[in-house]
């Protein structure tokens, strides 16, 4: 689950086109609504309106395959202290439609499709050394479009597509033991779904059964070792974004084909509520987007709008209850995932 905390009232953040080819650095430039560069802040009040970033805060990582024939997987990180994107060492395996999750100072790339076969392997990125390792046990079977999340120090993976059918398999990885354990199967077969952890449960939301986008929601209760039905989404969503934020689940984007290839709508669910409620629409339609919470703020990044793969990003302004555009990625991705490593005095970790 993955950008930086932006408070943006009357300005929009964009990226300059200046790039350093050696490290794929891209710098954000603040522009006014008229497109004029905003000078550096001269006082504390102006600085607060311009941008608020914790230089030692969360780091957003993007791992995916850029658009283009023969493209290989790449990874990049947003640096809060410099407000730049930095290229990272390349993943060992090119994986489209892998599940990406941050846990314990590492990013995990689970399953996916390498252009020939569906994968059961897992690559792990170690942020401290900027290195990719193949030291994680494989999942129980090859699959792409698998949904993943972290919960109480464990990595959960559910659903997916093995190239023939949509799956209901669920399992979790304990990094201390170095092994996966099978869980009860999802009540509903689903791929292109999303997982999120909230209030002691792991929620499986939306997706598709390979024929129809789904509104159904199920939640896993670890003490009971069982999946329970949850409130259905207002809108069926495949390839959606899902995060837990401020005690609620927030679902955004995705597609409900054949009606619309990509959605801009969002909705939210409080654990005590029995129904989802509408949220503000995003600035852009996004299917296959990355949705993350960074420094307490919800960020939507990339995705497909029905015509093109997007490089843009936007954040939810909680006070105005609207989405605001800012910045973007170094690459257009036809497949990617996001993860957030949370920093504290002892180094990075993931809740």
VMD Tcl script that draws the C-alpha trace (Angstrom):
set ca {
  {0.00 0.00 0.00}
  {1.76 4.12 -1.46}
  {3.15 9.37 -1.84}
  {4.25 12.39 0.10}
  {2.02 14.56 2.24}
  {0.98 17.55 0.13}
  {-1.12 20.48 1.32}
  {-1.98 22.38 -1.82}
  {-4.50 25.25 -1.70}
  {-4.08 27.46 -4.76}
  {-1.12 25.87 -6.52}
  {-0.45 22.75 -8.50}
  {2.68 20.63 -8.34}
  {4.26 19.49 -11.57}
  {7.59 17.94 -12.45}
  {10.26 19.63 -14.48}
  {11.52 17.82 -17.53}
  {15.12 18.01 -16.30}
  {16.26 14.48 -15.63}
  {19.60 12.98 -14.68}
  {19.94 9.87 -16.79}
  {22.33 8.28 -14.33}
  {19.82 8.01 -11.53}
  {16.55 8.86 -13.29}
  {15.96 11.84 -11.01}
  {12.94 14.02 -11.62}
  {12.35 17.24 -9.71}
  {9.01 18.76 -8.71}
  {8.46 22.42 -9.51}
  {5.65 24.40 -7.90}
  {3.56 26.38 -10.38}
  {0.80 28.88 -9.80}
  {-2.64 28.42 -11.32}
  {-1.42 30.58 -14.23}
  {1.52 28.26 -14.83}
  {4.15 30.63 -13.41}
  {6.87 29.16 -11.16}
  {6.27 30.11 -7.53}
  {9.32 31.66 -5.82}
  {10.73 30.12 -2.67}
  {8.69 30.86 0.43}
  {9.90 33.81 2.50}
  {7.96 33.19 5.66}
  {6.53 30.31 7.61}
  {2.91 30.99 6.61}
  {3.73 31.05 2.90}
  {5.79 27.88 3.26}
  {2.84 26.10 4.89}
  {0.55 27.01 2.01}
  {3.17 26.00 -0.53}
  {3.92 22.46 0.59}
  {4.28 20.44 3.75}
  {6.66 17.50 3.61}
  {8.33 15.64 6.44}
  {11.91 15.12 5.19}
  {12.14 11.99 7.33}
  {8.66 10.73 6.54}
  {7.26 7.91 4.48}
  {8.81 6.82 1.19}
  {6.68 5.84 -1.77}
  {7.99 3.08 -4.03}
  {6.67 2.22 -7.48}
  {7.52 -1.13 -9.10}
  {6.23 -2.01 -12.55}
  {6.72 -2.46 -16.26}
  {6.78 0.71 -18.40}
  {4.77 0.86 -21.60}
  {6.60 -0.28 -24.70}
  {7.48 -3.52 -26.44}
  {10.21 -5.45 -24.67}
  {10.09 -3.23 -21.57}
  {11.52 -4.68 -18.38}
  {10.52 -4.09 -14.80}
  {11.84 -0.98 -13.10}
  {11.52 0.62 -9.68}
  {11.61 4.18 -8.41}
  {11.27 5.99 -5.09}
  {9.92 9.40 -4.17}
  {12.39 11.25 -1.92}
  {10.61 13.53 0.55}
  {13.67 15.57 1.43}
  {14.39 16.62 -2.19}
  {10.91 16.11 -3.70}
  {12.46 14.03 -6.47}
  {11.92 10.62 -8.02}
  {14.99 8.37 -8.01}
  {15.54 5.25 -10.08}
  {16.38 2.12 -8.08}
  {18.09 -1.12 -8.97}
  {16.03 -3.15 -11.43}
  {13.98 -6.12 -10.19}
  {15.43 -9.54 -10.94}
  {12.32 -10.68 -12.79}
  {10.07 -8.81 -15.19}
  {6.61 -9.17 -13.71}
  {3.40 -7.80 -15.09}
  {0.35 -7.78 -12.84}
  {2.27 -8.78 -9.71}
  {1.11 -8.02 -6.21}
  {3.28 -5.34 -4.54}
  {3.38 -4.88 -0.77}
  {5.68 -3.27 1.81}
  {6.52 -5.13 5.00}
  {9.36 -4.84 7.50}
  {11.63 -2.54 5.51}
  {11.19 -4.54 2.30}
  {8.98 -4.55 -0.77}
  {7.56 -7.88 -1.88}
  {6.67 -8.62 -5.52}
  {4.34 -11.60 -5.53}
  {3.50 -13.72 -8.57}
  {2.74 -11.99 -11.85}
  {3.30 -12.81 -15.51}
  {6.69 -12.70 -17.24}
  {5.35 -12.63 -20.80}
  {5.45 -16.40 -21.15}
  {4.13 -17.94 -17.96}
  {2.34 -17.05 -14.77}
  {4.70 -17.00 -11.79}
  {4.67 -18.39 -8.27}
  {7.98 -16.79 -7.31}
  {8.47 -13.80 -5.01}
  {11.17 -11.14 -5.22}
  {12.05 -8.96 -2.24}
  {13.53 -5.47 -2.43}
  {15.69 -4.49 0.53}
  {15.51 -0.72 0.83}
  {18.56 -0.37 3.08}
  {20.88 -1.86 0.44}
  {18.93 -1.01 -2.75}
  {19.07 -4.66 -3.73}
  {16.66 -7.30 -4.96}
  {16.74 -10.74 -3.37}
  {15.16 -14.08 -4.22}
  {15.09 -15.36 -0.66}
  {11.33 -15.67 -0.20}
  {9.48 -18.96 -0.54}
  {7.13 -19.20 -3.55}
  {3.38 -18.93 -3.21}
  {1.30 -22.08 -3.52}
  {0.69 -21.75 -7.25}
  {1.43 -19.49 -10.23}
  {-0.88 -16.55 -10.61}
  {-1.10 -12.91 -11.66}
  {-3.49 -10.16 -10.54}
  {-3.10 -11.41 -6.96}
  {-4.18 -9.01 -4.21}
  {-1.73 -8.47 -1.34}
  {-1.51 -6.52 1.91}
  {0.31 -6.57 5.23}
  {-1.46 -7.21 8.52}
  {0.12 -7.53 11.96}
  {3.56 -8.32 10.56}
  {2.35 -10.89 8.03}
  {1.96 -10.71 4.25}
  {-1.43 -11.77 2.89}
  {-2.12 -12.84 -0.71}
  {-5.56 -13.73 -2.06}
  {-7.25 -14.46 -5.36}
  {-5.62 -14.00 -8.73}
  {-5.66 -15.54 -12.17}
  {-3.60 -18.54 -13.30}
  {-4.24 -17.92 -16.99}
  {-7.14 -20.32 -17.10}
  {-9.46 -19.37 -14.28}
  {-10.07 -16.92 -11.49}
  {-8.90 -18.21 -8.12}
  {-10.17 -18.21 -4.54}
  {-6.91 -19.31 -2.90}
  {-5.68 -17.32 0.10}
  {-2.43 -17.60 2.02}
  {-0.10 -15.60 4.24}
  {3.66 -15.33 4.66}
  {5.45 -15.06 7.98}
  {8.87 -13.43 7.38}
  {10.14 -14.73 10.73}
  {9.41 -18.33 9.79}
  {10.12 -17.84 6.09}
  {7.10 -19.79 4.91}
  {3.59 -19.41 3.52}
  {0.54 -20.91 5.21}
  {-2.72 -21.68 3.45}
  {-5.86 -19.96 4.68}
  {-9.50 -20.82 4.04}
  {-10.42 -20.05 0.45}
  {-12.22 -16.85 -0.42}
  {-15.98 -17.41 -0.65}
  {-15.84 -15.68 -4.05}
  {-13.33 -16.35 -6.79}
  {-11.77 -13.02 -7.68}
  {-8.83 -11.54 -9.54}
  {-7.86 -7.88 -10.02}
  {-9.25 -7.35 -6.51}
  {-7.69 -5.38 -3.64}
  {-6.79 -6.23 -0.06}
  {-6.48 -3.89 2.91}
  {-6.09 -4.26 6.66}
  {-8.43 -2.44 9.03}
  {-9.68 -2.99 12.57}
  {-8.15 -6.43 12.99}
  {-9.55 -7.76 9.70}
  {-8.19 -8.24 6.18}
  {-10.71 -7.05 3.59}
  {-10.95 -8.46 0.05}
  {-12.78 -5.94 -2.09}
  {-14.10 -5.95 -5.65}
  {-12.23 -7.46 -8.58}
  {-13.70 -9.64 -11.28}
  {-14.59 -13.29 -11.78}
  {-13.11 -12.97 -15.33}
  {-16.59 -12.25 -16.66}
  {-18.21 -9.64 -14.46}
  {-16.75 -6.90 -12.22}
  {-17.64 -7.53 -8.58}
  {-19.27 -5.45 -5.85}
  {-18.82 -8.13 -3.21}
  {-16.64 -7.70 -0.13}
  {-15.28 -10.34 2.24}
  {-13.19 -9.91 5.36}
  {-10.85 -12.38 7.01}
  {-11.01 -12.76 10.79}
  {-7.59 -14.15 11.90}
  {-8.67 -15.45 15.35}
  {-11.66 -17.24 13.82}
  {-9.66 -18.25 10.72}
  {-12.69 -17.52 8.57}
  {-13.87 -15.22 5.80}
  {-17.05 -13.29 6.56}
  {-19.30 -11.33 4.19}
  {-18.97 -7.55 4.22}
  {-21.04 -4.66 2.85}
  {-21.07 -4.62 -0.95}
  {-19.51 -1.74 -2.86}
  {-21.81 0.88 -4.33}
  {-20.14 0.30 -7.70}
  {-18.57 -2.85 -9.10}
  {-14.82 -2.28 -9.45}
  {-12.04 -4.33 -11.02}
  {-8.41 -3.16 -10.86}
  {-9.37 -0.71 -8.13}
  {-7.30 1.10 -5.53}
  {-7.97 0.41 -1.85}
  {-6.45 1.83 1.35}
  {-7.25 2.06 5.03}
  {-7.19 5.67 6.21}
  {-8.47 7.46 9.33}
  {-10.34 4.37 10.49}
  {-12.10 3.79 7.17}
  {-11.61 1.87 3.95}
  {-11.37 4.03 0.85}
  {-11.92 2.47 -2.59}
  {-11.25 4.49 -5.73}
  {-11.15 4.03 -9.48}
  {-11.16 0.70 -11.21}
  {-13.47 -0.34 -14.01}
  {-17.03 -1.62 -14.25}
  {-16.90 -2.73 -17.87}
  {-18.78 -2.92 -20.14}
  {-20.32 0.34 -18.93}
  {-17.09 2.26 -18.34}
  {-13.52 1.06 -18.88}
  {-12.30 3.29 -16.03}
  {-13.93 5.07 -13.10}
  {-13.13 8.31 -11.30}
  {-15.53 7.70 -8.41}
  {-14.57 6.79 -4.86}
  {-16.38 5.44 -1.82}
  {-15.63 4.74 1.83}
  {-16.61 2.30 4.54}
  {-16.35 2.70 8.31}
  {-16.05 -0.65 10.15}
  {-19.16 0.00 12.24}
  {-21.20 1.02 9.19}
  {-23.25 -1.42 7.19}
  {-22.90 0.35 3.85}
  {-20.37 2.23 1.75}
  {-20.89 5.96 1.25}
  {-19.89 7.99 -1.82}
  {-16.62 9.90 -1.76}
  {-15.43 12.71 -4.03}
  {-14.52 11.78 -7.62}
  {-10.87 11.86 -8.63}
  {-9.64 14.35 -11.21}
  {-9.01 11.52 -13.68}
  {-10.57 8.18 -14.48}
  {-8.09 5.51 -13.32}
  {-8.12 1.74 -13.66}
  {-5.16 -0.24 -12.39}
  {-4.06 2.75 -10.32}
  {-1.82 2.84 -7.30}
  {-3.56 4.08 -4.16}
  {-1.50 4.71 -1.04}
  {-1.40 6.58 2.25}
  {1.80 8.58 2.68}
  {2.39 10.83 5.66}
  {-1.30 10.52 6.46}
  {-2.54 11.56 3.03}
  {-4.25 9.50 0.31}
  {-2.46 9.54 -3.04}
  {-3.73 8.16 -6.38}
  {-1.09 7.58 -9.02}
  {-0.97 6.33 -12.61}
  {-3.50 3.90 -14.04}
  {-5.38 3.70 -17.33}
  {-8.18 6.14 -18.20}
  {-9.67 4.13 -21.06}
  {-7.47 5.80 -23.66}
  {-3.96 6.15 -22.29}
  {-1.72 5.06 -19.43}
  {-1.39 7.98 -17.04}
  {1.73 9.46 -15.49}
  {-0.22 11.90 -13.34}
  {-0.89 11.79 -9.61}
  {-3.43 13.41 -7.33}
  {-4.10 13.62 -3.61}
  {-7.26 13.88 -1.55}
  {-7.61 17.19 0.26}
  {-9.54 16.12 3.39}
  {-10.61 19.64 4.37}
  {-12.11 20.51 0.99}
  {-13.07 16.87 0.31}
  {-11.78 17.08 -3.26}
  {-8.91 15.57 -5.18}
  {-6.10 17.85 -6.35}
  {-3.62 17.04 -9.10}
  {0.11 17.17 -8.58}
  {3.21 15.74 -10.18}
  {3.57 12.40 -11.82}
  {5.71 9.37 -12.57}
  {8.89 9.08 -14.59}
  {7.23 6.45 -16.79}
  {3.91 5.39 -18.20}
  {3.27 1.91 -16.83}
  {1.01 -0.73 -18.29}
  {1.40 -2.66 -15.05}
  {2.68 -1.50 -11.67}
  {2.16 -1.51 -7.94}
  {3.00 0.79 -5.07}
  {4.32 0.31 -1.55}
  {5.07 2.67 1.32}
  {7.91 2.21 3.78}
  {7.28 4.13 6.98}
  {10.31 5.63 8.70}
  {10.97 6.04 12.40}
  {14.09 6.58 14.47}
  {15.01 2.92 14.12}
  {14.76 2.87 10.35}
  {12.05 1.97 7.85}
  {9.22 -0.34 8.66}
  {5.70 -1.05 7.47}
  {2.69 -1.14 9.77}
}
mol new
graphics top color blue
foreach p $ca { graphics top sphere $p radius 0.5 }
foreach p [lrange $ca 0 end-1] q [lrange $ca 1 end] { graphics top cylinder $p $q radius 0.2 }
display resetview
